[in-house]
Amino acid sequence: MEQRDLAEDLISLKEHNDFWTKSRDEVLKKLISEGPVLDIGCGAGVMTETLMKKGLEVYSTDIDLKLVDYTKRLNEKTFLSDITALSKEEIKKQGLPKFKTVLLADVIEHIEKDTVALK
């Protein structure tokens, strides 16, 4: 059985404005009112773009280089990282601000070490 390309799936969903993404974004957009925001598992940058249009400062990160490159076209503050290995020291080293909001939209259920990621 051929493995699907998750990055391509996420890009396709973004480009076709699917129901789930659109509905989820509307709810999150109403709840998130302060930046800077860290969009962990930014995927194709759907929430990144939505929050930037709202005027918020957004930093985006993903573990998939293809998705980071895609989202970087929308947001120059996009970087590659594995949040299960991202330490406080690494955050300081990258010069990232103290975030008012950290977003993991449709992400945590895909992380094997979910408690490590949340810490």
Summary of the structure (lengths in Angstrom):
residues: 119
radius of gyration: 13.9
end to end distance: 35.5
largest distance: 44.2
contacts: 315
relative contact order: 0.17
helix: 45%
strand: 13%
